[in-house]
Amino acid sequence: AETVLIVNIGSSVTNIAIVENGVSRVVRDVFVSGNAITKILQKNLQSSVEEAEDIKKKFGVLATTEDKDKALSEDNREAIQVSNIITPVLKDISSEIQRSLDFYLSQSSDKTINRVLLCGGSSKLNNIDKYFANETKLPVEIFNPFLNIKNAGNISASEAPEYAIALG
């Protein structure tokens, strides 16, 4: 018996679902997503949408103190700047995740969440799994929907999370 929190961070919406033994118990759509990350980068760096997307993919978030210390020691100002710009958007998503967790856990004292699965195109953001693990204090992994599918073709592990909704 396992209860999993699934967070699908798409371009325009983030879907949050808590699945208990294969049954959906909490399902929410939150309109903070990958586009919000791109837009805040675009605004703060005065860049085009394409440049903001490239920057987002290149740097991601500095999720841990170690990541931040490493960027500081390497004087990687761009990585620090990008992380500081996108963190408020990730915090918004994180607070919505926490709201869903609190609602689910308040229903009974024996409710627990075993792990968090991230999927959707924005789950490819560097260190996003570490970021949400720090925020939720739960094990977080990037979901590969092709894991139990034989002959899934040659879809890379980095592209697989984008197909989670399509595969159901």
Rosetta constraint file for C-alpha pairs under 8 A:
AtomPair CA 1 CA 20 HARMONIC 7.68 0.50
AtomPair CA 1 CA 21 HARMONIC 5.48 0.50
AtomPair CA 2 CA 20 HARMONIC 6.16 0.50
AtomPair CA 2 CA 21 HARMONIC 5.46 0.50
AtomPair CA 2 CA 113 HARMONIC 7.62 0.50
AtomPair CA 2 CA 114 HARMONIC 6.25 0.50
AtomPair CA 3 CA 18 HARMONIC 6.95 0.50
AtomPair CA 3 CA 19 HARMONIC 5.54 0.50
AtomPair CA 3 CA 20 HARMONIC 4.25 0.50
AtomPair CA 3 CA 21 HARMONIC 6.05 0.50
AtomPair CA 3 CA 112 HARMONIC 6.87 0.50
AtomPair CA 3 CA 113 HARMONIC 5.08 0.50
AtomPair CA 3 CA 114 HARMONIC 5.49 0.50
AtomPair CA 3 CA 115 HARMONIC 7.26 0.50
AtomPair CA 4 CA 18 HARMONIC 5.73 0.50
AtomPair CA 4 CA 19 HARMONIC 5.27 0.50
AtomPair CA 4 CA 20 HARMONIC 6.53 0.50
AtomPair CA 4 CA 113 HARMONIC 5.86 0.50
AtomPair CA 4 CA 114 HARMONIC 5.84 0.50
AtomPair CA 4 CA 115 HARMONIC 5.30 0.50
AtomPair CA 4 CA 116 HARMONIC 5.79 0.50
AtomPair CA 4 CA 117 HARMONIC 7.10 0.50
AtomPair CA 5 CA 16 HARMONIC 7.16 0.50
AtomPair CA 5 CA 17 HARMONIC 5.74 0.50
AtomPair CA 5 CA 18 HARMONIC 4.45 0.50
AtomPair CA 5 CA 19 HARMONIC 6.35 0.50
AtomPair CA 5 CA 113 HARMONIC 6.88 0.50
AtomPair CA 5 CA 115 HARMONIC 6.37 0.50
AtomPair CA 5 CA 116 HARMONIC 4.69 0.50
AtomPair CA 5 CA 117 HARMONIC 6.21 0.50
AtomPair CA 6 CA 15 HARMONIC 7.85 0.50
AtomPair CA 6 CA 16 HARMONIC 5.80 0.50
AtomPair CA 6 CA 17 HARMONIC 5.12 0.50
AtomPair CA 6 CA 18 HARMONIC 6.22 0.50
AtomPair CA 6 CA 19 HARMONIC 7.55 0.50
AtomPair CA 6 CA 116 HARMONIC 5.83 0.50
AtomPair CA 6 CA 117 HARMONIC 4.81 0.50
AtomPair CA 6 CA 118 HARMONIC 6.05 0.50
AtomPair CA 6 CA 119 HARMONIC 7.60 0.50
AtomPair CA 7 CA 14 HARMONIC 6.85 0.50
AtomPair CA 7 CA 15 HARMONIC 5.77 0.50
AtomPair CA 7 CA 16 HARMONIC 4.73 0.50
AtomPair CA 7 CA 17 HARMONIC 6.59 0.50
AtomPair CA 7 CA 116 HARMONIC 7.34 0.50
AtomPair CA 7 CA 117 HARMONIC 6.18 0.50
AtomPair CA 7 CA 118 HARMONIC 4.92 0.50
AtomPair CA 7 CA 119 HARMONIC 6.22 0.50
AtomPair CA 8 CA 14 HARMONIC 5.45 0.50
AtomPair CA 8 CA 15 HARMONIC 5.01 0.50
AtomPair CA 8 CA 16 HARMONIC 6.51 0.50
AtomPair CA 8 CA 118 HARMONIC 5.89 0.50
AtomPair CA 8 CA 119 HARMONIC 4.62 0.50
AtomPair CA 8 CA 120 HARMONIC 4.86 0.50
AtomPair CA 8 CA 123 HARMONIC 7.62 0.50
AtomPair CA 9 CA 13 HARMONIC 6.59 0.50
AtomPair CA 9 CA 14 HARMONIC 4.41 0.50
AtomPair CA 9 CA 15 HARMONIC 6.58 0.50
AtomPair CA 9 CA 33 HARMONIC 5.78 0.50
AtomPair CA 9 CA 34 HARMONIC 6.63 0.50
AtomPair CA 9 CA 118 HARMONIC 7.36 0.50
AtomPair CA 9 CA 119 HARMONIC 6.22 0.50
AtomPair CA 9 CA 120 HARMONIC 4.83 0.50
AtomPair CA 9 CA 121 HARMONIC 6.55 0.50
AtomPair CA 9 CA 122 HARMONIC 5.36 0.50
AtomPair CA 9 CA 123 HARMONIC 6.18 0.50
AtomPair CA 10 CA 14 HARMONIC 5.64 0.50
AtomPair CA 10 CA 15 HARMONIC 7.91 0.50
AtomPair CA 10 CA 33 HARMONIC 5.94 0.50
AtomPair CA 10 CA 34 HARMONIC 5.93 0.50
AtomPair CA 10 CA 120 HARMONIC 4.91 0.50
AtomPair CA 10 CA 121 HARMONIC 5.54 0.50
AtomPair CA 10 CA 122 HARMONIC 5.91 0.50
AtomPair CA 11 CA 33 HARMONIC 5.59 0.50
AtomPair CA 11 CA 34 HARMONIC 4.42 0.50
AtomPair CA 11 CA 35 HARMONIC 5.10 0.50
AtomPair CA 11 CA 121 HARMONIC 6.97 0.50
AtomPair CA 11 CA 122 HARMONIC 6.98 0.50
AtomPair CA 12 CA 31 HARMONIC 6.47 0.50
AtomPair CA 12 CA 32 HARMONIC 7.05 0.50
AtomPair CA 12 CA 33 HARMONIC 5.42 0.50
AtomPair CA 12 CA 34 HARMONIC 6.47 0.50
AtomPair CA 12 CA 35 HARMONIC 5.81 0.50
AtomPair CA 12 CA 36 HARMONIC 7.85 0.50
AtomPair CA 13 CA 29 HARMONIC 6.53 0.50
AtomPair CA 13 CA 30 HARMONIC 5.78 0.50
AtomPair CA 13 CA 31 HARMONIC 4.67 0.50
AtomPair CA 13 CA 32 HARMONIC 6.01 0.50
AtomPair CA 13 CA 33 HARMONIC 5.23 0.50
AtomPair CA 13 CA 34 HARMONIC 7.84 0.50
AtomPair CA 14 CA 29 HARMONIC 5.72 0.50
AtomPair CA 14 CA 30 HARMONIC 5.06 0.50
AtomPair CA 14 CA 31 HARMONIC 6.18 0.50
AtomPair CA 14 CA 32 HARMONIC 6.31 0.50
AtomPair CA 14 CA 33 HARMONIC 5.50 0.50
AtomPair CA 14 CA 93 HARMONIC 7.89 0.50
AtomPair CA 15 CA 27 HARMONIC 7.31 0.50
AtomPair CA 15 CA 28 HARMONIC 5.80 0.50
AtomPair CA 15 CA 29 HARMONIC 4.54 0.50
AtomPair CA 15 CA 30 HARMONIC 6.28 0.50
AtomPair CA 16 CA 26 HARMONIC 7.70 0.50
AtomPair CA 16 CA 27 HARMONIC 5.68 0.50
AtomPair CA 16 CA 28 HARMONIC 5.12 0.50
AtomPair CA 16 CA 29 HARMONIC 6.23 0.50
AtomPair CA 16 CA 30 HARMONIC 7.65 0.50
AtomPair CA 16 CA 97 HARMONIC 6.93 0.50
AtomPair CA 16 CA 100 HARMONIC 7.65 0.50
AtomPair CA 17 CA 24 HARMONIC 6.68 0.50
AtomPair CA 17 CA 25 HARMONIC 7.39 0.50
AtomPair CA 17 CA 26 HARMONIC 5.40 0.50
AtomPair CA 17 CA 27 HARMONIC 4.37 0.50
AtomPair CA 17 CA 28 HARMONIC 6.43 0.50
AtomPair CA 18 CA 24 HARMONIC 5.86 0.50
AtomPair CA 18 CA 25 HARMONIC 5.58 0.50
AtomPair CA 18 CA 26 HARMONIC 5.02 0.50
AtomPair CA 18 CA 27 HARMONIC 6.57 0.50
AtomPair CA 18 CA 104 HARMONIC 7.85 0.50
AtomPair CA 19 CA 23 HARMONIC 5.22 0.50
AtomPair CA 19 CA 24 HARMONIC 4.35 0.50
AtomPair CA 19 CA 25 HARMONIC 5.76 0.50
AtomPair CA 19 CA 26 HARMONIC 7.30 0.50
AtomPair CA 20 CA 24 HARMONIC 6.29 0.50
AtomPair CA 20 CA 25 HARMONIC 6.51 0.50
AtomPair CA 25 CA 104 HARMONIC 7.65 0.50
AtomPair CA 26 CA 100 HARMONIC 7.14 0.50
AtomPair CA 26 CA 104 HARMONIC 6.91 0.50
AtomPair CA 28 CA 100 HARMONIC 7.86 0.50
AtomPair CA 30 CA 93 HARMONIC 7.78 0.50
AtomPair CA 30 CA 96 HARMONIC 7.36 0.50
AtomPair CA 32 CA 36 HARMONIC 6.08 0.50
AtomPair CA 32 CA 89 HARMONIC 7.25 0.50
AtomPair CA 32 CA 92 HARMONIC 7.21 0.50
AtomPair CA 32 CA 93 HARMONIC 6.36 0.50
AtomPair CA 33 CA 37 HARMONIC 6.85 0.50
AtomPair CA 33 CA 89 HARMONIC 7.95 0.50
AtomPair CA 33 CA 93 HARMONIC 7.56 0.50
AtomPair CA 33 CA 122 HARMONIC 7.59 0.50
AtomPair CA 34 CA 38 HARMONIC 6.41 0.50
AtomPair CA 34 CA 121 HARMONIC 7.69 0.50
AtomPair CA 34 CA 122 HARMONIC 5.40 0.50
AtomPair CA 35 CA 39 HARMONIC 5.98 0.50
AtomPair CA 36 CA 40 HARMONIC 6.13 0.50
AtomPair CA 36 CA 89 HARMONIC 6.85 0.50
AtomPair CA 37 CA 41 HARMONIC 6.30 0.50
AtomPair CA 37 CA 56 HARMONIC 7.73 0.50
AtomPair CA 37 CA 86 HARMONIC 5.78 0.50
AtomPair CA 37 CA 89 HARMONIC 6.25 0.50
AtomPair CA 38 CA 42 HARMONIC 6.03 0.50
AtomPair CA 38 CA 49 HARMONIC 6.86 0.50
AtomPair CA 38 CA 52 HARMONIC 5.55 0.50
AtomPair CA 38 CA 53 HARMONIC 5.88 0.50
AtomPair CA 38 CA 56 HARMONIC 6.93 0.50
AtomPair CA 39 CA 43 HARMONIC 6.06 0.50
AtomPair CA 39 CA 49 HARMONIC 7.36 0.50
AtomPair CA 39 CA 52 HARMONIC 7.58 0.50
AtomPair CA 40 CA 44 HARMONIC 6.04 0.50
AtomPair CA 40 CA 85 HARMONIC 6.94 0.50
AtomPair CA 40 CA 86 HARMONIC 6.92 0.50
AtomPair CA 41 CA 45 HARMONIC 5.75 0.50
AtomPair CA 41 CA 46 HARMONIC 7.77 0.50
AtomPair CA 41 CA 47 HARMONIC 7.59 0.50
AtomPair CA 41 CA 52 HARMONIC 5.62 0.50
AtomPair CA 41 CA 56 HARMONIC 7.71 0.50
AtomPair CA 41 CA 82 HARMONIC 7.27 0.50
AtomPair CA 41 CA 85 HARMONIC 6.54 0.50
AtomPair CA 41 CA 86 HARMONIC 6.99 0.50
AtomPair CA 42 CA 46 HARMONIC 5.35 0.50
AtomPair CA 42 CA 47 HARMONIC 4.81 0.50
AtomPair CA 42 CA 48 HARMONIC 6.08 0.50
AtomPair CA 42 CA 49 HARMONIC 6.15 0.50
AtomPair CA 42 CA 51 HARMONIC 7.69 0.50
AtomPair CA 42 CA 52 HARMONIC 5.22 0.50
AtomPair CA 43 CA 47 HARMONIC 7.02 0.50
AtomPair CA 44 CA 85 HARMONIC 7.35 0.50
AtomPair CA 45 CA 52 HARMONIC 7.93 0.50
AtomPair CA 47 CA 51 HARMONIC 5.83 0.50
AtomPair CA 47 CA 52 HARMONIC 6.09 0.50
AtomPair CA 48 CA 52 HARMONIC 6.14 0.50
AtomPair CA 49 CA 53 HARMONIC 6.15 0.50
AtomPair CA 50 CA 54 HARMONIC 6.27 0.50
AtomPair CA 51 CA 55 HARMONIC 6.12 0.50
AtomPair CA 52 CA 56 HARMONIC 6.03 0.50
AtomPair CA 53 CA 57 HARMONIC 6.20 0.50
AtomPair CA 54 CA 58 HARMONIC 6.01 0.50
AtomPair CA 55 CA 59 HARMONIC 6.09 0.50
AtomPair CA 55 CA 60 HARMONIC 7.93 0.50
AtomPair CA 55 CA 82 HARMONIC 7.75 0.50
AtomPair CA 56 CA 60 HARMONIC 5.47 0.50
AtomPair CA 56 CA 82 HARMONIC 7.57 0.50
AtomPair CA 56 CA 125 HARMONIC 7.05 0.50
AtomPair CA 57 CA 124 HARMONIC 7.74 0.50
AtomPair CA 57 CA 125 HARMONIC 6.06 0.50
AtomPair CA 57 CA 126 HARMONIC 7.15 0.50
AtomPair CA 58 CA 126 HARMONIC 7.81 0.50
AtomPair CA 59 CA 79 HARMONIC 5.64 0.50
AtomPair CA 59 CA 82 HARMONIC 6.88 0.50
AtomPair CA 59 CA 83 HARMONIC 7.54 0.50
AtomPair CA 59 CA 125 HARMONIC 7.96 0.50
AtomPair CA 59 CA 126 HARMONIC 6.56 0.50
AtomPair CA 60 CA 79 HARMONIC 7.73 0.50
AtomPair CA 60 CA 82 HARMONIC 7.26 0.50
AtomPair CA 60 CA 83 HARMONIC 6.44 0.50
AtomPair CA 60 CA 125 HARMONIC 5.10 0.50
AtomPair CA 60 CA 126 HARMONIC 4.37 0.50
AtomPair CA 60 CA 127 HARMONIC 6.50 0.50
AtomPair CA 60 CA 128 HARMONIC 7.36 0.50
AtomPair CA 61 CA 79 HARMONIC 7.80 0.50
AtomPair CA 61 CA 82 HARMONIC 7.27 0.50
AtomPair CA 61 CA 83 HARMONIC 4.53 0.50
AtomPair CA 61 CA 84 HARMONIC 7.93 0.50
AtomPair CA 61 CA 86 HARMONIC 7.21 0.50
AtomPair CA 61 CA 87 HARMONIC 7.07 0.50
AtomPair CA 61 CA 125 HARMONIC 7.37 0.50
AtomPair CA 61 CA 126 HARMONIC 6.17 0.50
AtomPair CA 61 CA 127 HARMONIC 5.86 0.50
AtomPair CA 61 CA 128 HARMONIC 6.57 0.50
AtomPair CA 61 CA 131 HARMONIC 7.51 0.50
AtomPair CA 62 CA 67 HARMONIC 5.33 0.50
AtomPair CA 62 CA 68 HARMONIC 5.68 0.50
AtomPair CA 62 CA 79 HARMONIC 7.61 0.50
AtomPair CA 62 CA 80 HARMONIC 7.18 0.50
AtomPair CA 62 CA 83 HARMONIC 5.68 0.50
AtomPair CA 62 CA 127 HARMONIC 6.80 0.50
AtomPair CA 62 CA 131 HARMONIC 7.76 0.50
AtomPair CA 63 CA 67 HARMONIC 6.36 0.50
AtomPair CA 63 CA 68 HARMONIC 7.50 0.50
AtomPair CA 63 CA 127 HARMONIC 6.05 0.50
AtomPair CA 63 CA 128 HARMONIC 7.15 0.50
AtomPair CA 63 CA 130 HARMONIC 5.82 0.50
AtomPair CA 63 CA 131 HARMONIC 4.54 0.50
AtomPair CA 63 CA 134 HARMONIC 7.67 0.50
AtomPair CA 64 CA 68 HARMONIC 6.37 0.50
AtomPair CA 64 CA 130 HARMONIC 7.34 0.50
AtomPair CA 64 CA 131 HARMONIC 7.13 0.50
AtomPair CA 64 CA 134 HARMONIC 7.73 0.50
AtomPair CA 65 CA 69 HARMONIC 6.00 0.50
AtomPair CA 66 CA 70 HARMONIC 6.01 0.50
AtomPair CA 67 CA 71 HARMONIC 6.25 0.50
AtomPair CA 68 CA 72 HARMONIC 6.15 0.50
AtomPair CA 68 CA 80 HARMONIC 7.20 0.50
AtomPair CA 69 CA 73 HARMONIC 6.03 0.50
AtomPair CA 70 CA 74 HARMONIC 6.12 0.50
AtomPair CA 71 CA 75 HARMONIC 5.93 0.50
AtomPair CA 71 CA 76 HARMONIC 4.97 0.50
AtomPair CA 71 CA 77 HARMONIC 7.33 0.50
AtomPair CA 71 CA 79 HARMONIC 6.89 0.50
AtomPair CA 71 CA 80 HARMONIC 6.69 0.50
AtomPair CA 72 CA 76 HARMONIC 6.12 0.50
AtomPair CA 72 CA 77 HARMONIC 7.36 0.50
AtomPair CA 72 CA 80 HARMONIC 7.71 0.50
AtomPair CA 76 CA 80 HARMONIC 6.54 0.50
AtomPair CA 77 CA 81 HARMONIC 5.97 0.50
AtomPair CA 78 CA 82 HARMONIC 6.03 0.50
AtomPair CA 79 CA 83 HARMONIC 6.06 0.50
AtomPair CA 80 CA 84 HARMONIC 6.10 0.50
AtomPair CA 81 CA 85 HARMONIC 6.19 0.50
AtomPair CA 82 CA 86 HARMONIC 6.26 0.50
AtomPair CA 83 CA 87 HARMONIC 5.88 0.50
AtomPair CA 84 CA 88 HARMONIC 7.69 0.50
AtomPair CA 86 CA 90 HARMONIC 6.53 0.50
AtomPair CA 87 CA 91 HARMONIC 6.00 0.50
AtomPair CA 88 CA 92 HARMONIC 6.27 0.50
AtomPair CA 89 CA 93 HARMONIC 6.48 0.50
AtomPair CA 90 CA 94 HARMONIC 5.98 0.50
AtomPair CA 91 CA 95 HARMONIC 6.05 0.50
AtomPair CA 92 CA 96 HARMONIC 6.42 0.50
AtomPair CA 93 CA 97 HARMONIC 6.27 0.50
AtomPair CA 94 CA 98 HARMONIC 6.13 0.50
AtomPair CA 94 CA 132 HARMONIC 6.96 0.50
AtomPair CA 94 CA 135 HARMONIC 6.84 0.50
AtomPair CA 94 CA 136 HARMONIC 7.77 0.50
AtomPair CA 95 CA 99 HARMONIC 6.11 0.50
AtomPair CA 96 CA 100 HARMONIC 6.36 0.50
AtomPair CA 97 CA 101 HARMONIC 6.21 0.50
AtomPair CA 98 CA 102 HARMONIC 5.98 0.50
AtomPair CA 98 CA 136 HARMONIC 7.13 0.50
AtomPair CA 99 CA 103 HARMONIC 6.18 0.50
AtomPair CA 100 CA 104 HARMONIC 6.22 0.50
AtomPair CA 101 CA 105 HARMONIC 5.99 0.50
AtomPair CA 102 CA 106 HARMONIC 5.92 0.50
AtomPair CA 103 CA 107 HARMONIC 6.85 0.50
AtomPair CA 104 CA 111 HARMONIC 7.49 0.50
AtomPair CA 105 CA 109 HARMONIC 6.97 0.50
AtomPair CA 105 CA 111 HARMONIC 5.42 0.50
AtomPair CA 105 CA 112 HARMONIC 6.63 0.50
AtomPair CA 107 CA 111 HARMONIC 7.48 0.50
AtomPair CA 113 CA 138 HARMONIC 7.89 0.50
AtomPair CA 114 CA 138 HARMONIC 7.33 0.50
AtomPair CA 114 CA 139 HARMONIC 7.48 0.50
AtomPair CA 115 CA 138 HARMONIC 5.87 0.50
AtomPair CA 115 CA 139 HARMONIC 5.01 0.50
AtomPair CA 115 CA 140 HARMONIC 5.91 0.50
AtomPair CA 115 CA 141 HARMONIC 7.86 0.50
AtomPair CA 116 CA 138 HARMONIC 6.81 0.50
AtomPair CA 116 CA 139 HARMONIC 6.15 0.50
AtomPair CA 116 CA 140 HARMONIC 4.61 0.50
AtomPair CA 116 CA 141 HARMONIC 6.36 0.50
AtomPair CA 117 CA 140 HARMONIC 5.90 0.50
AtomPair CA 117 CA 141 HARMONIC 5.19 0.50
AtomPair CA 117 CA 142 HARMONIC 5.71 0.50
AtomPair CA 117 CA 143 HARMONIC 5.32 0.50
AtomPair CA 118 CA 123 HARMONIC 5.85 0.50
AtomPair CA 118 CA 129 HARMONIC 7.31 0.50
AtomPair CA 118 CA 140 HARMONIC 7.26 0.50
AtomPair CA 118 CA 141 HARMONIC 6.19 0.50
AtomPair CA 118 CA 142 HARMONIC 4.78 0.50
AtomPair CA 118 CA 143 HARMONIC 5.52 0.50
AtomPair CA 118 CA 161 HARMONIC 7.60 0.50
AtomPair CA 119 CA 123 HARMONIC 5.27 0.50
AtomPair CA 119 CA 142 HARMONIC 6.13 0.50
AtomPair CA 119 CA 143 HARMONIC 5.50 0.50
AtomPair CA 119 CA 144 HARMONIC 7.77 0.50
AtomPair CA 119 CA 161 HARMONIC 4.57 0.50
AtomPair CA 119 CA 162 HARMONIC 6.33 0.50
AtomPair CA 119 CA 164 HARMONIC 6.43 0.50
AtomPair CA 120 CA 124 HARMONIC 7.81 0.50
AtomPair CA 120 CA 161 HARMONIC 5.30 0.50
AtomPair CA 120 CA 162 HARMONIC 4.39 0.50
AtomPair CA 120 CA 163 HARMONIC 7.15 0.50
AtomPair CA 120 CA 164 HARMONIC 6.80 0.50
AtomPair CA 120 CA 165 HARMONIC 7.79 0.50
AtomPair CA 121 CA 159 HARMONIC 7.85 0.50
AtomPair CA 121 CA 161 HARMONIC 6.59 0.50
AtomPair CA 121 CA 162 HARMONIC 4.78 0.50
AtomPair CA 123 CA 128 HARMONIC 6.54 0.50
AtomPair CA 123 CA 129 HARMONIC 7.61 0.50
AtomPair CA 123 CA 142 HARMONIC 6.86 0.50
AtomPair CA 123 CA 161 HARMONIC 7.04 0.50
AtomPair CA 124 CA 128 HARMONIC 7.49 0.50
AtomPair CA 124 CA 158 HARMONIC 6.67 0.50
AtomPair CA 124 CA 159 HARMONIC 7.84 0.50
AtomPair CA 124 CA 161 HARMONIC 7.72 0.50
AtomPair CA 127 CA 131 HARMONIC 6.17 0.50
AtomPair CA 128 CA 132 HARMONIC 6.23 0.50
AtomPair CA 129 CA 133 HARMONIC 6.08 0.50
AtomPair CA 129 CA 140 HARMONIC 5.66 0.50
AtomPair CA 129 CA 141 HARMONIC 6.04 0.50
AtomPair CA 129 CA 142 HARMONIC 6.71 0.50
AtomPair CA 130 CA 134 HARMONIC 6.22 0.50
AtomPair CA 130 CA 140 HARMONIC 7.23 0.50
AtomPair CA 131 CA 135 HARMONIC 6.35 0.50
AtomPair CA 132 CA 136 HARMONIC 5.85 0.50
AtomPair CA 132 CA 137 HARMONIC 7.87 0.50
AtomPair CA 132 CA 140 HARMONIC 6.89 0.50
AtomPair CA 133 CA 137 HARMONIC 5.32 0.50
AtomPair CA 133 CA 138 HARMONIC 5.39 0.50
AtomPair CA 133 CA 139 HARMONIC 5.81 0.50
AtomPair CA 133 CA 140 HARMONIC 5.37 0.50
AtomPair CA 134 CA 138 HARMONIC 7.66 0.50
AtomPair CA 142 CA 161 HARMONIC 6.95 0.50
AtomPair CA 143 CA 160 HARMONIC 7.83 0.50
AtomPair CA 143 CA 161 HARMONIC 5.71 0.50
AtomPair CA 143 CA 164 HARMONIC 7.75 0.50
AtomPair CA 144 CA 157 HARMONIC 6.80 0.50
AtomPair CA 144 CA 160 HARMONIC 5.46 0.50
AtomPair CA 144 CA 161 HARMONIC 5.41 0.50
AtomPair CA 144 CA 164 HARMONIC 7.40 0.50
AtomPair CA 145 CA 149 HARMONIC 8.00 0.50
AtomPair CA 145 CA 160 HARMONIC 6.54 0.50
AtomPair CA 145 CA 161 HARMONIC 6.59 0.50
AtomPair CA 145 CA 163 HARMONIC 6.88 0.50
AtomPair CA 145 CA 164 HARMONIC 5.32 0.50
AtomPair CA 145 CA 167 HARMONIC 6.95 0.50
AtomPair CA 146 CA 152 HARMONIC 6.30 0.50
AtomPair CA 146 CA 160 HARMONIC 6.91 0.50
AtomPair CA 155 CA 159 HARMONIC 6.44 0.50
AtomPair CA 155 CA 160 HARMONIC 6.26 0.50
AtomPair CA 156 CA 160 HARMONIC 6.15 0.50
AtomPair CA 157 CA 161 HARMONIC 7.62 0.50
AtomPair CA 159 CA 163 HARMONIC 7.74 0.50
AtomPair CA 160 CA 164 HARMONIC 7.33 0.50
AtomPair CA 163 CA 167 HARMONIC 6.13 0.50
AtomPair CA 164 CA 168 HARMONIC 6.12 0.50
